[in-house]
Each structure stands twice: as structure tokens, then as C-alpha cells.
Amino acid sequence: MDDDGHGGAAPFERILLIYNPASPAAAVMAQELSAELGARLPGVPLGLHPTAFPGHGRALARAAEGRPLLVSISGDGGYNEVVNGAMDAGATAVCAVMGAGNANDHRRSTRTLPLAEAIVRGEVRRMDLLRLTVGEGPRAWSRYSHSYVGFGLTPLMAIGIEAGIKGRFTELVSVAGSLRGLAPIEVTRADGARAVLDSLILANIPRIAKYGRLSGAGYPDDGMFEVVILPHAARWRIGLMAFRAVTVGLGARQSVPSYSFTSTEAIPLQIDGEVMDVGAGTPVLVESAHQALATLG
């Protein structure tokens, strides 16, 4: 394992495998990874840590002292919890994900090696995060995103995928069906102008929603993220853009270090697979946290 700036020390002292035992696939993958790492890294302490409730992954990551390797065996939402827990604790941990969910957008976009091989090599790299801040003053709250923050169509796509039968064709049909429930969102931009949009996506990776290719460029370690804006238009135009996203991609997009707006009315929000709402009249700020995350694989 390489140094990564710790005065000759290995980049992590022990390994925590965090998974949801309610997912049969995740439980099996956790056991298999544990057995492989135990055989290949016999001198490194290794523990299996099943989660017991929503948010438990974040709590486990937050409580991990020293320099652990936190491996989330999950989809994008589970990994979001682990990343936020690591940031809560001061970001001394190395984080990695083994895709065991539905979309696994982050793993698909950033993978360079099979995870077990990457862990054995121990070559740490730095990646950006997106820091989302909702509201102002003492009632404001923040959360980190490893992949994207989406408003409008993006949360509906996520709901459509989860409600549909799994599989590429049927999931794309579910996404198409979600267009019927699409309502435009209205926001006030930082320059004071109002905009009516069908979707606003701020992305740290080039692919989201499993099959959608947002950008032919975009690097998750350059201090910038891509802005994908879909102005309100006829349903057939939105459908055409969705088809383009899953085939040739949407092409080059604007890259920025931060983006802000105020919601005119309550709007849906998705952050790395988790869907929630932003209240009316709420300031929203997304910033690049440049190379804030230590990761591998």
C-alpha cells in the first residue's frame, strides 16, 4: 500500500465493510469480499458491519477513528451515507464502493480496477465532492454528494426506475412513463432572473440514472462540475433528449465551481439516489469540494 502523505504509513489501518443485510446480494458480496481480503491481506484488521436502520451507514463511518478504509457494499445512496459519515469525522478515512444497488452510477463512472485488487494495491487518489447547502442561517443544512444533485425530472426518473421491473429495457420504459408526471420547476437564478425548467442536474460524474450519459468530458477531480439544464418544453422534446442521453450522450456541458438559485415553489431534489424536497423560497447552493474524498478502485 502506497504512502499518500502519511509519513511512510499505509493509507489505511483497517478495513470496514458496510452493507445492508436486508439486501441478499449485498450480504453475499460482503462475505465474499471479506473472505478474499482476509486471504490476500492477512495482516490488516477487517470487520463486517451490517446496517440496522436508514442513516446507520453514516453513523458507522462517522464513528470510525484513525485511518480506516470504509467500503460501502451498496448502491449510490448507501455510499452517500458512508461518504458523509467520513466527512463528518474529518475525512481521514479512505472510502470505496462495491456496487450492489440498482444504478451504481458512481462505481460505473469511476472504476479503474476490480475493487479487491485496488484494495490490495492501496493506491489512494483524491476526488471532488459536491457540497449541497439548502437554506441560510441557523436552519440551513448541508450534505455532500459523490456524484450528482438533480432537481425536477431527475427525481422522477429515480422513482420510475424503482417502481418498475428491473432490466435495461423495462427501466427505460419506466423512465419514459415518469415523463407523464413531469411538472416544470421555477427557480430564481443568482442574477435575479427567473427560469422555468424541466430538469436541472449538477453532476460530478458523466453518467447518471444508470443509462444516461450527460457529458463526454467531465473529470471528478478538477474542482469543477457539469451543469445540465433542460428548459421547459413539450413532452416530445424532453423524450427526445432522454433518448439522446441513453444513446450518444448529451455532449459537452458547462463546467462551473459553484451554482446557486432560489426555489420559487417546493421542488423535488435527488442527491445520489435519495429523493427529498426543497421548500418554496429556499436558497440552494452547490459547490465543488475539490479533491475532498480519498478513494481507490
Buried (B, 14 or more C-beta within 10 A) or exposed (E): BEEBEBEEEBBBBBBBBBBBEEBEEBBEBBBEBBEBBEEEBEEBEBEBBBBEEEEBBBBBBBEBEEBBBBBBBBBBBBBBBBBBBBBBBEBBBBBBBBBBBBBBBBBBBBBEEEBBEBBBEBBBBEBBBBBBBBBEEEEEEEBBBBBBBBBBBBBBBBBBBBEBEEEEEEBBBBBBEBBEEBEBBBBBEEEEEEBEBBBBBBBBBBBBBBBBBBBEEBBBBBEBBBBBBBEBBEEEEBEEBBEBBBEEBBEEBEBBEBBBBBBBEEBBBBBBBBBEEBEEEBBBBBBBBBBBBBBBB
